[in-house]
Protein backbone atom coordinates (compact mmCIF):
# COMPACT_ATOMS: atom_id res chain seq x y z
CA UNK A 1 0.00 0.00 0.00
CA UNK A 2 1.17 3.52 -0.79
CA UNK A 3 -0.55 6.79 0.00
CA UNK A 4 -4.31 6.55 -0.73
CA UNK A 5 -5.20 7.38 -4.34
CA UNK A 6 -8.29 8.30 -6.36
CA UNK A 7 -9.05 4.59 -6.70
CA UNK A 8 -10.22 4.67 -3.06
CA UNK A 9 -13.62 6.20 -2.23
CA UNK A 10 -13.29 8.71 0.60
CA UNK A 11 -16.07 9.94 2.90
CA UNK A 12 -16.04 13.59 4.01
CA UNK A 13 -15.76 14.39 7.71
CA UNK A 14 -15.78 17.68 9.62
CA UNK A 15 -16.75 19.14 12.98
CA UNK A 16 -16.58 17.06 16.15
CA UNK A 17 -15.48 13.47 15.49
CA UNK A 18 -14.85 10.98 18.30
CA UNK A 19 -14.51 7.70 16.36
CA UNK A 20 -13.63 6.55 12.86
CA UNK A 21 -14.57 2.98 11.94
CA UNK A 22 -13.01 1.03 9.08
CA UNK A 23 -13.03 3.02 5.85
CA UNK A 24 -11.45 5.94 3.99
CA UNK A 25 -12.05 9.54 4.99
CA UNK A 26 -11.03 13.06 4.04
CA UNK A 27 -11.42 16.30 5.96
CA UNK A 28 -13.77 18.72 4.20
CA UNK A 29 -13.23 21.21 7.06
CA UNK A 30 -11.51 21.26 10.45
CA UNK A 31 -12.14 18.39 12.86
CA UNK A 32 -12.17 18.49 16.67
CA UNK A 33 -11.16 15.29 18.46
CA UNK A 34 -9.81 13.36 20.21
CA UNK A 35 -10.45 10.58 17.68
CA UNK A 36 -10.25 6.82 18.19
CA UNK A 37 -9.52 4.64 15.15
CA UNK A 38 -10.91 1.11 14.73
CA UNK A 39 -10.31 -1.30 11.88
CA UNK A 40 -8.24 -0.12 8.90
CA UNK A 41 -8.60 3.60 8.22
CA UNK A 42 -7.18 5.71 5.39
CA UNK A 43 -7.24 9.37 6.43
CA UNK A 44 -6.54 12.26 4.05
CA UNK A 45 -6.09 15.56 5.87
CA UNK A 46 -6.85 17.46 2.65
CA UNK A 47 -5.10 20.60 3.89
CA UNK A 48 -7.32 20.78 7.00
CA UNK A 49 -6.59 20.40 10.72
CA UNK A 50 -7.55 17.85 13.37
CA UNK A 51 -7.35 19.45 16.80
CA UNK A 52 -6.96 16.74 19.42
CA UNK A 53 -5.10 13.48 19.72
CA UNK A 54 -5.64 10.22 17.84
CA UNK A 55 -5.53 6.77 19.45
CA UNK A 56 -5.85 3.37 17.81
CA UNK A 57 -8.12 0.64 19.17
CA UNK A 58 -6.81 -2.91 19.43
CA UNK A 59 -5.71 -4.24 16.04
CA UNK A 60 -6.36 -0.94 14.23
CA UNK A 61 -4.32 0.34 11.26
CA UNK A 62 -4.12 4.04 10.37
CA UNK A 63 -2.69 5.48 7.16
CA UNK A 64 -2.35 9.27 7.00
CA UNK A 65 -1.85 11.33 3.85
CA UNK A 66 -2.46 14.94 2.80
CA UNK A 67 -3.41 15.44 -0.83
CA UNK A 68 -3.26 19.26 -0.86
CA UNK A 69 -0.56 20.16 1.69
CA UNK A 70 -0.68 22.08 5.00
CA UNK A 71 -2.84 19.43 6.68
CA UNK A 72 -2.21 19.02 10.41
CA UNK A 73 -3.00 16.90 13.42
CA UNK A 74 -2.15 18.79 16.58
CA UNK A 75 -2.74 18.64 20.31
CA UNK A 76 -1.64 20.07 23.62
CA UNK A 77 -2.05 16.62 25.24
CA UNK A 78 0.85 14.28 26.01
CA UNK A 79 0.87 12.72 22.52
CA UNK A 80 -0.69 13.59 19.19
CA UNK A 81 -0.91 9.99 17.85
CA UNK A 82 -0.68 6.94 20.13
CA UNK A 83 -0.30 3.33 19.00
CA UNK A 84 0.21 0.07 20.88
CA UNK A 85 1.01 -3.59 20.23
CA UNK A 86 -1.08 -4.93 17.36
CA UNK A 87 -1.47 -1.51 15.73
CA UNK A 88 0.13 -0.13 12.58
CA UNK A 89 0.65 3.55 11.78
CA UNK A 90 1.75 4.74 8.33
CA UNK A 91 2.42 8.42 7.60
CA UNK A 92 2.69 9.57 3.97
CA UNK A 93 1.90 13.26 4.42
CA UNK A 94 0.63 15.92 6.78
CA UNK A 95 2.11 17.48 9.90
CA UNK A 96 1.75 15.65 13.23
CA UNK A 97 2.48 18.25 15.88
CA UNK A 98 2.56 18.16 19.68
CA UNK A 99 2.71 21.28 21.79
CA UNK A 100 3.53 19.01 24.74
CA UNK A 101 5.64 15.86 25.04
CA UNK A 102 5.42 13.60 21.96
CA UNK A 103 4.31 13.75 18.35
CA UNK A 104 3.93 9.95 18.15
CA UNK A 105 4.12 7.40 20.98
CA UNK A 106 4.44 3.73 20.02
CA UNK A 107 4.19 1.34 22.97
CA UNK A 108 4.66 -1.61 20.66
CA UNK A 109 3.07 -1.70 17.23
CA UNK A 110 4.53 -1.09 13.77
CA UNK A 111 5.31 2.37 12.45
CA UNK A 112 6.20 3.52 8.93
CA UNK A 113 7.27 7.10 8.24
CA UNK A 114 7.34 7.67 4.48
CA UNK A 115 6.51 11.38 4.22
CA UNK A 116 5.09 14.37 6.01
CA UNK A 117 6.44 15.50 9.36
CA UNK A 118 6.24 14.65 13.06
CA UNK A 119 7.30 17.22 15.62
CA UNK A 120 7.22 18.10 19.29
CA UNK A 121 7.94 21.71 20.15
CA UNK A 122 8.91 20.87 23.74
CA UNK A 123 9.70 17.16 23.86
CA UNK A 124 10.40 14.22 21.50
CA UNK A 125 9.11 13.76 17.97
CA UNK A 126 8.71 9.95 18.05
CA UNK A 127 8.97 7.85 21.22
CA UNK A 128 9.36 4.10 20.60
CA UNK A 129 8.74 2.18 23.82
CA UNK A 130 9.70 -1.41 22.98
CA UNK A 131 10.53 -2.53 26.52
CA UNK A 132 9.92 -6.28 26.80
CA UNK A 133 7.95 -6.27 23.57
CA UNK A 134 8.45 -8.39 20.46
CA UNK A 135 7.98 -8.20 16.69
CA UNK A 136 7.44 -4.47 16.35
CA UNK A 137 9.19 -2.74 13.47
CA UNK A 138 9.80 0.95 12.80
CA UNK A 139 10.94 2.20 9.42
CA UNK A 140 11.78 5.79 8.49
CA UNK A 141 12.13 6.15 4.74
CA UNK A 142 11.04 9.73 4.20
CA UNK A 143 9.65 12.86 5.79
CA UNK A 144 10.89 14.90 8.74
CA UNK A 145 10.98 14.08 12.44
CA UNK A 146 11.99 16.70 14.99
CA UNK A 147 11.84 17.37 18.70
CA UNK A 148 13.09 19.97 21.13
CA UNK A 149 14.83 17.13 23.04
CA UNK A 150 15.09 14.09 20.73
CA UNK A 151 13.93 13.46 17.21
CA UNK A 152 13.51 9.73 17.95
CA UNK A 153 13.79 8.17 21.43
CA UNK A 154 14.17 4.39 21.12
CA UNK A 155 13.69 2.34 24.33
CA UNK A 156 14.90 -1.23 23.84
CA UNK A 157 14.95 -2.60 27.38
CA UNK A 158 14.26 -6.29 27.84
CA UNK A 159 15.28 -9.52 26.18
CA UNK A 160 12.91 -9.07 23.22
CA UNK A 161 14.59 -5.96 21.85
CA UNK A 162 16.22 -7.88 18.97
CA UNK A 163 12.77 -8.34 17.45
CA UNK A 164 12.04 -4.61 17.34
CA UNK A 165 14.19 -3.10 14.57
CA UNK A 166 14.44 0.59 13.79
CA UNK A 167 15.52 1.13 10.16
CA UNK A 168 16.33 4.58 8.79
CA UNK A 169 16.83 4.72 5.02
CA UNK A 170 15.82 8.29 4.16
CA UNK A 171 14.24 11.41 5.59
CA UNK A 172 15.49 14.00 8.08
CA UNK A 173 15.65 13.55 11.87
CA UNK A 174 16.57 16.41 14.19
CA UNK A 175 16.66 16.87 17.95
CA UNK A 176 17.80 19.61 20.29
CA UNK A 177 19.81 17.11 22.39
CA UNK A 178 20.18 14.24 19.89
CA UNK A 179 18.56 13.25 16.60
CA UNK A 180 18.26 9.58 17.63
CA UNK A 181 18.66 8.44 21.22
CA UNK A 182 18.48 4.79 22.29
CA UNK A 183 18.65 3.13 25.67
CA UNK A 184 18.72 -0.53 26.67
CA UNK A 185 18.48 -2.29 30.04
CA UNK A 186 22.26 -2.45 30.40
CA UNK A 187 22.47 1.32 30.44
CA UNK A 188 23.87 1.62 26.93
CA UNK A 189 23.32 4.95 25.25
CA UNK A 190 23.74 6.01 21.63
CA UNK A 191 23.15 3.86 18.56
CA UNK A 192 21.61 0.58 19.75
CA UNK A 193 22.27 -2.71 18.00
CA UNK A 194 18.69 -2.77 16.70
CA UNK A 195 19.17 0.48 14.72
CA UNK A 196 20.09 0.23 11.06
CA UNK A 197 20.95 3.33 9.04
CA UNK A 198 21.05 2.71 5.29
SULPE-V256541 format. One record per residue. PSI is psi as a letter, one per 30 degrees, with the letter a starting at -180 (999 if undefined). OMEGA is omega in degrees with one decimal (* if undefined). D_CENTER is the distance of its C-alpha to the mean C-alpha in Angstrom with 2 decimals. Layout:
psi:omega:d_center
PSI:OMEGA:D_CENTER
PSI:OMEGA:D_CENTER
This chain:
psi:omega:d_center
k:171.1:16.70
a:180.0:15.81
k:-179.0:14.73
k:-176.7:16.79
a:-179.8:20.37
f:179.4:23.55
f:179.2:24.50
k:177.0:22.18
k:-177.3:23.64
k:177.2:21.42
k:-179.0:22.46
k:173.3:22.49
l:176.7:21.03
l:177.8:21.76
a:-179.1:22.85
k:-179.3:21.85
k:-179.5:19.55
f:179.8:18.83
k:170.3:17.96
j:177.0:17.07
l:-175.4:18.76
k:-179.6:18.55
a:-179.6:19.05
k:-172.3:18.06
l:169.5:17.93
l:178.8:18.19
k:173.8:18.67
f:175.0:22.36
l:-176.9:22.17
k:178.4:20.06
k:174.0:18.52
k:179.1:18.73
a:6.3:16.66
l:-175.2:15.33
k:172.4:14.39
k:-178.2:14.22
k:172.1:13.37
k:-176.2:15.92
a:177.8:16.78
k:-174.8:15.20
k:168.6:14.09
k:-174.6:13.89
j:175.4:13.11
k:-178.2:14.66
f:173.2:14.50
h:177.5:17.90
g:-178.4:18.12
a:-174.9:17.92
k:166.4:16.04
j:177.7:14.51
j:-176.3:15.69
l:-174.5:14.33
l:175.9:11.36
k:173.4:9.88
l:-179.7:10.41
k:175.0:11.00
l:-177.9:14.61
k:177.2:15.96
g:-175.0:15.52
l:176.3:13.34
k:179.2:11.36
k:175.8:9.33
k:-176.0:9.61
k:172.3:9.17
l:-179.7:11.91
j:-169.7:14.37
f:-176.7:17.92
f:-178.1:19.74
l:178.6:17.66
g:175.5:17.05
k:-174.9:14.78
k:163.8:12.67
k:-174.8:10.73
l:-179.4:12.11
l:171.0:13.51
g:178.0:15.93
a:-175.6:14.90
e:-178.4:13.54
k:178.9:9.80
e:176.5:8.36
k:-177.7:5.88
k:174.8:7.31
l:-178.5:7.79
a:-179.9:11.05
k:-179.0:13.51
f:177.5:14.26
l:170.8:10.98
k:177.2:9.10
k:177.0:5.90
k:-180.0:6.97
k:179.3:6.60
f:-179.5:10.28
l:-178.5:11.03
l:179.8:10.96
k:177.4:10.23
j:-169.0:7.61
k:174.9:10.18
k:173.1:11.38
f:-177.8:15.12
c:-167.2:15.10
e:-169.8:13.50
k:170.6:9.70
e:177.0:7.00
k:169.3:4.39
k:175.5:6.94
j:173.6:7.50
i:-166.9:11.25
a:-179.4:11.89
l:-178.7:10.42
k:-174.1:9.43
k:175.5:6.44
k:174.8:7.61
j:-176.8:7.21
f:-179.9:10.48
a:-178.6:10.89
a:-178.9:10.34
k:173.9:9.23
k:-177.4:7.12
l:169.0:9.93
k:-175.6:11.78
f:-179.6:15.45
f:-176.9:16.82
b:-174.6:14.65
k:-180.0:11.84
e:-179.0:8.87
k:177.0:6.88
j:-179.5:9.08
j:-179.3:9.77
j:-177.7:12.65
g:179.8:14.57
k:178.0:17.94
h:177.0:20.37
l:-176.9:17.92
l:172.0:18.52
h:174.8:17.30
k:-175.0:13.56
k:173.9:12.48
k:178.2:9.86
k:174.4:10.83
j:-179.4:10.48
g:176.6:13.06
l:177.9:12.68
a:-177.4:11.45
k:175.4:11.44
k:-179.0:9.79
l:176.6:12.15
l:178.2:13.30
e:178.5:16.79
d:178.5:17.06
k:168.7:14.71
e:176.6:12.22
k:174.3:10.99
j:-171.6:12.77
j:177.6:13.47
k:-177.1:15.70
h:176.7:17.84
l:173.9:20.70
l:-173.6:22.79
f:-175.9:24.58
g:-171.7:21.79
f:-179.4:19.71
f:-179.5:21.22
g:-176.3:19.39
i:-174.2:15.87
k:168.8:15.73
j:-178.7:13.52
k:179.1:14.69
j:-178.2:14.55
f:179.7:16.69
l:-179.7:16.00
l:-178.7:14.24
k:177.3:14.77
k:-179.4:13.62
k:174.4:15.57
k:180.0:16.34
e:177.5:19.41
e:177.3:20.47
k:177.1:18.80
e:177.7:16.24
k:-180.0:15.41
k:177.4:16.91
l:-177.1:17.56
k:174.9:19.87
l:-171.1:21.71
f:179.4:24.37
g:179.0:27.16
g:179.8:26.10
k:-179.4:25.11
l:176.8:23.13
b:-179.7:21.88
j:180.0:20.80
l:-177.3:20.62
f:-179.2:22.24
g:-178.7:19.09
k:176.4:17.67
k:176.9:18.86
j:-175.9:19.01
999:*:20.59
